[in-house]
């Protein structure tokens, strides 16, 4: 609703609606739809309330350090997996078991270990195939 204030010559003011608010049938179809959407958006404002205060943010969710010397199980398994490849498979098992839901910071390391385990498995398969043929 486009409203404006029109001042009269005698100093008084009058609230005036625009022509398109009085007669929407005179508007172009695209403008009519835009006006309806705009009115719906304006109407919906203020209906939602804030559940928590900004100051009430829960601290402590990520205050504790990650296990395995602070780098997390995933990255620790990834790094040590180059000496002990079984750790990549262990991290893959944790990744597909959604272990990262306990702490989302673990997800990247577990995914890296899962990808490396897949590559290592492919490498082993290629080596075995070339040895037999």
Steps between C-alpha positions, in 0.01 A plus 500: 500500500669817387378783715629853504418820680366785290510847648220742427541870451346579840771307692302182567612161372311212347599133468475407133510152344653455159282424200611138475384431857155638427458325163720192464317403179661800325849365570695281258480127589867478603464803724185351652684178591796694637267712708327191640832336586629821658185531711532138611862555601418813694205327664720210616759719671499497875321169536805313624650551841853435614512190717841563657683818574818563309680516835373153598721318250606167643872510553689181554388293203846515348702614798649159568793405278475219249640160600832370359723796582240758397472406132212253526466131432452551124814701432699290744392185315574667168857588599584174676329305222804546280688272743201287610237495218254319726434836670349635176244220505427566867435868422284398201293283730457797737410729208227275366381439855433876531752545780539863390152579634649501849746768391471650148865604511587133441324478164777630274768272642277195491403576139866541402579164657206337320615636164856387566379154600311475172809603304717255691252219434502581129880499499506160671249366249711618206815347650326167559353493147841570338668234714258230387500590129 
